[in-house]
Structure formats: structure tokens, C-alpha cells
């Protein structure tokens, strides 16, 4: 498949694909008779995996190392597994850190909601119409209902 179709299917931009090929993260693609890149299904599987590694925040040097090991074949299976396991441990630590950060945000959001509710309650206490609607008596300075012609 041509580079534009490959980019669309892999989720990587054309520029990224060319860059990955230049630095050795992607193997050199085959070429058609016109010299244009021609990618196959194995290339797509690899590019899709590279995109996932990127999404997992795997550093470029580790992706390059993984790619180098992959190119060396089955003799590097243990090294590749070890590299992925180490990154998995880092992701789990990051997940824990993110959970703590989210809990901190939740606490702050709850605090602001409480402050807003207190402010709204105070604002409503200052609103004579609101007090009258609640049956708290007439608005300040307003008429009373003690009887016709009566005085306060």
C-alpha cells in the first residue's frame, strides 16, 4: 500500500513514517517500479505497535532498542520481553501517581463546590424575594399583612 494509505491505517503521519524509517524504527519499505514506498500488512502491524508504544510514553531510545532487538530475530525474545516488562512497571507506577493526582483534584473540586454552595446560600439570604418565597416573612421595608389600615 502507498504511504498515504499506510499513514491513514497506521495512525501515523506521512512525515512520522518517513522519520521512523530514516532513524531505523521502521525497516526500509519496499518500493514499487516507480520508486514509491510500498508497505505490506506486516509493516502495518509493526507501525500500529509502534504507535501504541508511543501512546504509552515509551521513550524513543527504548523504542529504538526494541526495534533493533526485533530486527535481530528470535534470539532477542527474552530481551524484548524484559524491555516491555520494565515499561509495564513504569506505567503501573505512573497510573498510581495519576490516581493520586486525580484524588487531589477531586478534593479541590469538592472544596470549590462547598464554597459555591455557601456563597449561593448567603446570596439567597440577602435576596428579599427569596426569603419571602421561603416563608421567612416579607421583604425588608415591605408591607405587612396585619390587617387593613394597620400600622407596624
HELIX and SHEET records of a PDB file:
HELIX    1   1 UNK A    3  UNK A   10  1                                   8    
HELIX    2   2 UNK A   14  UNK A   23  1                                  10    
HELIX    3   3 UNK A   41  UNK A   55  1                                  15    
HELIX    4   4 UNK A   60  UNK A   72  1                                  13    
HELIX    5   5 UNK A   74  UNK A   76  5                                   3    
HELIX    6   6 UNK A   77  UNK A  125  1                                  49    
HELIX    7   7 UNK A  128  UNK A  133  1                                   6    
SHEET    1   A 2 UNK A  30  UNK A  31  0                                        
SHEET    2   A 2 UNK A  37  UNK A  38 -1                                        
END                                                                             
